[in-house]
Amino acid sequence: MKRGMLVVCALLMYASVAVAAPKSYQVTGPVLEVKDDLIIVQKGSEKWEIARDKDTKITGELKVGSKVTVYYTMKAVSAEGKADPKAKADTKADAKTDTKKKK
């Protein structure tokens, strides 16, 4: 019984860690431009600008015109919460009702 519970707990912990990892993506195409902090890749008719930093692992040579595959994840830089518009409307309606009751 204890062994079964340990297995279930281990599986749940593994699943929660696996879900927490951000999804990774890739883009492949010719390099249009290379800078210390940026790689621009042509994919079809679109130009993909992908940021890079000192931790970006580079294998092979990155140069304009060469074909490259860039692996990346999406990372939020900032997030701003907005109030629910319906909640604002309800608050205004409640305020109008309260003033009518007071009269």
C-alpha positions as CSV (number, residue, x, y, z in Angstrom):
1,M,0.0,0.0,0.0
2,K,2.8,2.4,1.0
3,R,4.7,1.5,-2.2
4,G,1.7,2.3,-4.3
5,M,1.2,5.7,-2.7
6,L,4.9,6.5,-3.2
7,V,4.6,5.6,-6.9
8,V,1.5,7.8,-7.3
9,C,3.2,10.7,-5.5
10,A,6.3,10.4,-7.6
11,L,4.2,10.4,-10.8
12,L,2.3,13.5,-9.7
13,M,5.5,15.3,-8.9
14,Y,7.0,14.4,-12.2
15,A,3.9,15.5,-14.1
16,S,3.8,18.9,-12.4
17,V,7.4,19.5,-13.2
18,A,6.9,18.5,-16.9
19,V,3.9,20.8,-17.2
20,A,5.8,23.8,-15.8
21,A,8.5,23.8,-18.5
22,P,7.9,26.4,-21.2
23,K,7.2,25.0,-24.7
24,S,10.0,25.3,-27.2
25,Y,9.8,26.3,-30.8
26,Q,12.1,26.5,-33.8
27,V,12.5,28.5,-37.0
28,T,14.7,27.5,-39.9
29,G,15.8,29.7,-42.8
30,P,18.6,31.9,-44.2
31,V,20.3,34.4,-41.9
32,L,19.6,38.0,-42.9
33,E,21.5,39.7,-40.1
34,V,23.6,38.8,-37.1
35,K,24.3,41.1,-34.1
36,D,25.5,40.5,-30.6
37,D,22.0,40.6,-29.3
38,L,19.9,39.6,-32.3
39,I,19.5,37.1,-35.2
40,I,17.2,37.8,-38.1
41,V,16.0,34.8,-40.0
42,Q,13.9,34.8,-43.2
43,K,11.0,32.3,-43.1
44,G,8.9,32.5,-46.2
45,S,8.0,36.1,-46.7
46,E,8.4,37.0,-43.0
47,K,11.5,38.2,-41.1
48,W,11.9,36.7,-37.7
49,E,13.9,38.8,-35.2
50,I,15.0,36.6,-32.3
51,A,16.9,38.0,-29.3
52,R,20.0,36.3,-28.0
53,D,22.3,36.9,-25.1
54,K,25.5,35.5,-23.5
55,D,23.7,32.3,-22.6
56,T,22.6,31.5,-26.1
57,K,24.4,28.3,-27.3
58,I,25.9,28.7,-30.8
59,T,27.1,25.7,-32.7
60,G,28.6,26.2,-36.1
61,E,29.1,29.5,-37.8
62,L,26.4,32.2,-37.9
63,K,26.8,34.4,-40.9
64,V,24.6,36.2,-43.3
65,G,23.2,33.9,-46.0
66,S,23.8,30.6,-44.2
67,K,20.9,28.4,-43.3
68,V,20.2,28.2,-39.6
69,T,17.8,26.6,-37.2
70,V,17.0,28.6,-34.1
71,Y,15.4,27.0,-31.1
72,Y,13.6,29.4,-28.8
73,T,11.0,29.7,-26.0
74,M,8.5,32.5,-25.5
75,K,9.2,34.5,-22.3
76,A,7.1,37.2,-20.9
77,V,8.9,40.5,-20.2
78,S,6.0,42.1,-18.4
79,A,2.3,41.5,-17.9
80,E,-0.5,44.0,-17.1
81,G,-3.8,43.0,-15.8
82,K,-6.9,44.9,-16.9
83,A,-10.2,45.3,-15.0
84,D,-13.2,43.3,-16.3
85,P,-15.3,45.7,-18.4
86,K,-18.5,44.0,-17.2
87,A,-17.5,44.5,-13.6
88,K,-17.1,48.2,-14.2
89,A,-20.5,48.4,-15.8
90,D,-22.1,46.5,-12.9
91,T,-20.5,48.9,-10.4
92,K,-21.8,52.0,-12.3
93,A,-25.3,50.4,-12.5
94,D,-25.2,49.7,-8.7
95,A,-24.1,53.3,-8.0
96,K,-27.0,54.7,-10.0
97,T,-29.5,52.4,-8.2
98,D,-28.0,53.4,-4.8
99,T,-28.5,57.2,-5.6
100,K,-32.1,56.6,-6.7
101,K,-32.9,54.7,-3.4
102,K,-31.4,57.6,-1.4
103,K,-33.7,60.2,-2.8
